[in-house]
């Protein structure tokens, strides 16, 4: 399959495989623990939104320059966007992070 679809195909197959694996695990855990499906879906949507916005920002940063500067800058942009959106969306509590790290 890799010669036919290339590295992008291999990456897509990996994402699909891990997605199915995670969904099956969550279904099994839900059957044992009775998880809140509404809360899980809402959290998943928030994480997906953060990842989507972050990927657009990283792509724009990579497109703006080239070489080592582009890679370093895009990593910094990605981290900054992820942190800002995660805190703003209530996915990450900075005080809790500090307490865990200290």
HELIX and SHEET records of a PDB file:
HELIX    1   1 UNK A    2  UNK A   33  1                                  32    
HELIX    2   2 UNK A   37  UNK A   64  1                                  28    
HELIX    3   3 UNK A   68  UNK A   88  1                                  21    
HELIX    4   4 UNK A   94  UNK A  101  1                                   8    
END                                                                             
